[in-house]
Amino acid sequence: MPNSILVFCEQRDGQLKNVGLEALGEAHRLGTSSGVAICACIIGSDVASSANDLSAYGASRVYVAENASLAHYSAELYATILSDLAARLQPVAICMGATAMGKDIAPRLAAKLKTALVQDCVSLKMEEDCSLVATRPMYGGKLMAIVKPVSLALQVVTIRQNVFPALELKPNTSIPIEYLALPTTRTRSVAKVREVQQTVGGKRELTEAPIIVSGGRGLKGPENFKLVEELANALGGAVGASRAAVDAGWKPHSYQVGLTGKTVSPQCYVACGISGAIQHQAGMSSARVIVAINSNPAAPIFKLATYGIVGNLFDILPVLTEEVKKLRKKCA
Ligand SMILES: Cc1cc2nc3c(=O)[nH]c(=O)nc-3n(C[C@H](O)[C@H](O)[C@H](O)COP(=O)(O)OP(=O)(O)OC[C@H]3O[C@@H](n4cnc5c(N)ncnc54)[C@H](O)[C@@H]3O)c2cc1C
């Protein structure tokens, strides 16, 4: 199907990840104006029940690779399944989330297909000849690079989470669904997953949270993270941390936002006692609304913030949490 965009939709335990649906939405938006079909691919064990759901997010055709051996992610297997499918479909582009999995698969896929890769895109445009023009942050968000293909070859792109809106169309239960055969002898997995340990048990995944409240060294100690947690709970958001807080052992690395942590793009990011070093900004500067609480009016975070509160977080956070709770009660 040469006139198609192939979207890899990630799932965990049969639950589709938002970013795959966001990728579908963007592919649909690009495809509508260029008459391009949107092919979604899901891989895993017990994933077929999600196939029909994908029509509501913009897929016009779904490919399912389902097998018990695919229950745990395998870079080699997943990339081979996608490259075999791409070789058959000859899509104009392949799109997936810039998640840990997406960033692992995409380069392998691009190498297998001998084509270009653009990671962590925040904007995509399709030219008349169906080539993609991608915008991506570089140097920790200091500049935006516009990447154009030098030839008309297929491009592999990963998109930043929470940047592109997902669609919500009427589900179409009659879209074509094709089951893919597993790759055979060519793929020998060099790694075997023996155990999966949840690092943030039961908590909302940071990269998917629409609201994040993060704490930094200004909290003075791990016990004070409860102030951040209380505000996050009141807002229905997730908790993040600066590297200083993580390095001090106040929170595990899975909470870290920034260059060497997670990249997040929530609707709202509240930075509490975080100076706003460039490496922290690299992970959160694309948040829609940034609220900074800091006692130092010259802290760099205020240059980025939509709303800034200069003051002592130990006074401000409890008041803010109480006010949010009151508002929530009123609106309930
Ligand atoms: C290669 C490299 C990679 C890095 N990767 C990351 C990364 O991924 N993420 C990251 O966050 N950092 C990263 N860093 C570290 C980064 O440079 C900063 O050191 C770090 O972000 C600082 O964390 P912080 O803002 O919590 O602490 P600080 O810079 O110490 O800031 C604490 C802030 O709290 C304020 N404060 C103090 N008391 C109060 C109070 N009572 N009320 C209100 N405000 C108060 C202070 O005014 C100050 O602005 C990296 C650095 C390097 C070199």
The ligand as a Gaussian input file, in Angstrom:
#p B3LYP/6-31G(d) Opt

LIG

0 1
 C       24.989000      16.138000      31.980000
 C       23.978000      16.656000      32.966000
 C       22.694000      16.151000      32.919000
 C       21.724000      16.615000      33.804000
 N       20.448000      16.112000      33.727000
 C       19.492000      16.642000      34.537000
 C       18.136000      16.195000      34.463000
 O       17.793000      15.278000      33.692000
 N       17.234000      16.771000      35.267000
 C       17.556000      17.775000      36.161000
 O       16.654000      18.258000      36.879000
 N       18.828000      18.187000      36.263000
 C       19.801000      17.638000      35.502000
 N       21.087000      18.051000      35.655000
 C       21.432000      18.886000      36.827000
 C       21.116000      20.353000      36.649000
 O       22.199000      21.012000      36.054000
 C       20.829000      21.001000      38.019000
 O       21.922000      20.776000      38.855000
 C       19.577000      20.444000      38.711000
 O       18.477000      20.507000      37.842000
 C       19.294000      21.303000      39.937000
 O       18.191000      20.771000      40.612000
 P       17.301000      21.732000      41.514000
 O       16.744000      22.812000      40.663000
 O       16.360000      20.869000      42.272000
 O       18.344000      22.286000      42.581000
 P       18.969000      23.728000      42.731000
 O       19.614000      24.178000      41.476000
 O       19.808000      23.675000      43.954000
 O       17.706000      24.664000      42.979000
 C       16.939000      24.651000      44.117000
 C       15.971000      25.820000      44.006000
 O       15.103000      25.820000      45.115000
 C       14.883000      27.153000      45.501000
 N       14.492000      27.134000      46.906000
 C       15.254000      26.858000      47.991000
 N       14.501000      26.910000      49.105000
 C       13.262000      27.217000      48.732000
 C       12.055000      27.424000      49.434000
 N       11.975000      27.252000      50.756000
 N       10.958000      27.762000      48.737000
 C       10.992000      27.903000      47.385000
 N       12.121000      27.724000      46.670000
 C       13.230000      27.379000      47.328000
 C       16.186000      27.870000      45.260000
 O       15.983000      29.265000      45.078000
 C       16.670000      27.185000      43.980000
 O       16.277000      27.892000      42.823000
 C       22.068000      17.590000      34.779000
 C       23.361000      18.114000      34.803000
 C       24.303000      17.640000      33.921000
 C       25.695000      18.217000      33.947000

